[in-house]
Amino acid sequence: MKRKLIFIAVLAYINFSIFSQVKVNLADTQPSWTTVLGGSVLTTPVRNSIGYVVAVEGKMLYAFNEEGNIIWKHPVSSKPDLVSLGKGGMLYLITRGTRLSIVNPSGFELWKINTGFNVIEKPLPGRDGRVFVRGNVEISCYGIKGSRRWHINIAEQNTSIPLIELNDGRLLVFLNKTKGNQSIAYILSPFGQPEEEIVFSGIVTAAESCNQGVLLSFSDGSIGLCSVKDGKTISKWILSKLETGFSSSSAIIPSAFSDNTAVFASGFKILYINQGSGAISASMSSTVNSATLAFKGVTAQGLVISDKSGAECFDRQGNSLWQAKFNPSKSWEYLIATDEGYLVFCRNDWVIESYRVFQSTASGSSSYKEQAFSHYRELYSKTGITSSDILGRAVSTELSKEISDGWKSEDFGTKEKKWLSILSNEMDTLYYDWMTADPTQNPYFRTNMSYTQEILSLVSESGICLYQNYIANMLKNVNDQTMTMALAKNAGSISYDPKGDMLNALAYKAIHTKPKSPDKLFYAICDATYEICRFMGKPAFFKKGNEILTYMLNPQFNKKVHAYAKATLEKIMKLNI
């Protein structure tokens, strides 16, 4: 009996510990750590796989982790105005109002271009490595290497609502004009073609993308979801202001806790909503005024929202875990809530100051999710054409030149729908012929090597992230030396390798290729290794790249290969990344 009572007492203590709320007054609390930067923070901190990146006065980028340690700092060409996170940990910067540049995860600026107009919001990454930038009237799209794919003007855009991606990959562009008391938006294809004008059920004040479509907040307090189903835009669900209990518009946090949950916050009220059905799973009050949010986000410990006077955290059931009251004597510009229970303030005086307000039960876990790549195949021009012995090459000499010239120039716009459709079909067949088909049956792409190299060259010049897996798998499994050299060359030409698949395949090929093979094959592996390491910039890539090149310094390789591998190693070291 005594042992049972002790167990009950311990259980009661645990339950009390879990559900009792922590309250912290930061005016009475010492900082957990303080870091001094080389200037004031200019932009909202951006989270990536290594920590947080901020733009600082003096044309500098800093990256730091949850403990306040500076991971790297790098100069950029101009003072950043806007910073956003792209696919594969890349950063997009807007400088001098009109210049777009891409910075790899180690802070190295890869390229910059002048958009020709004043960019008013953070660049929006597309699904396949492209990026969209927007001005008051202008919208442009750029590839991963900086070439402009298209540019259009749309008048009377409602720039208070940023560009938003629908669940099929198309964009919503909200307009200032209304129909009665209803907002209007254009649907814009990722290839730069306005396709449809849609009218909403009220005045939209905020919108956020989720896996189900676009979550909407309306001025009267109602909320809803706009979705695409079978190619048609529909209103999947809507909750009136009587159902939400909101008296005005709300802030939105999509995919909170899971892909199925969204958070809507208006005034001092918060709702957890099932994104697919619109059902309310939790409703609670907060001490934070959502009308003046300074931070909103989901960490490993829970939902954190903040205004300028305080912050509060809720778990997935809607229980308030902690409240923090800020020190009114300390001014700050930006706030971060971390997975480990820290509130990090970017102050006005070059200082970043952190306070631990909660000992997270999810210690060591991370709420960071790398943005996944996908394609726009459902939006391509439909074609079943592919090469065969009977029909010959699907991409004629003339079309091949058109595509190649298009990739190298700019503003090819909707032609891309046709090009990507036929190139994707060709890559599917090429992959099958080299990986699966019976070679004794003389598959088309095995017996037409020059055309195979032509298709590989066209896809490697496309400026998007679609064909890395094809190339990586063939590099590992194809033993033909001519094909291996072509694959290695095009892996280097693409160089954008977010998961490291191509680099790992190059390492495999370097080890499993006979040392007596032609020197040019090893040169191609060296060149591709350098280009991928330079472009991706992550420490893990440099480690793998060094392993590949160091391996080719072994005695079984000849002096020419030794010299080429050593020179490539020196090139990587000179990058100073």
Secondary structure, 3 states (H helix, E strand, C coil): CHHHHHHHHHHHHHHHHHHCCEEEEHHHCCCCEEEECCCCECCCCEEECCEEEEEECCCEEEEECCCCCEEEEEECCCCEEEEEECHHHCEEEEECCCEEEEECCCCCEEEEEECCCCCCCCCEECCCCCEEEECCCEEEEECCCCCEEEEEECCCECCCCCCEECCCCCEEEEEEEECCCCEEEEEECCCCCEEEEEECCCCEEEEEEECCEEEEEECCCCEEEEEEECCEEEEEEEECHHHHCCCCCCEEECCCCCCCEEEEEECCEEEEEECCCCCEEEEEECCCCHHHCCEEEECCCCEEEECCCEEEEECCCCCEEEEEECCCCCCEEEEEECCCCEEEEEECCCEEEEEECCCCCCCCCCCCCCCCCCCCHHHCCCCCCCCECCCECCCCHHHHHHHHHHHHCCCCCCHHHHHHHHHHHHHHHHHHHHHCCCHHHCCHHHHCHHHHHHHHHHHHCCCCCCCHHHHHHHHHHCCCHHHHHHHHHHHHHHCCCCCCHHHHHHHHHHHHCCCCCCHHHHHHHHHHHHHHHHHHCCHHHHHHHHHHHHHCCCCCCCHHHHHHHHHHHHHHHHCCC
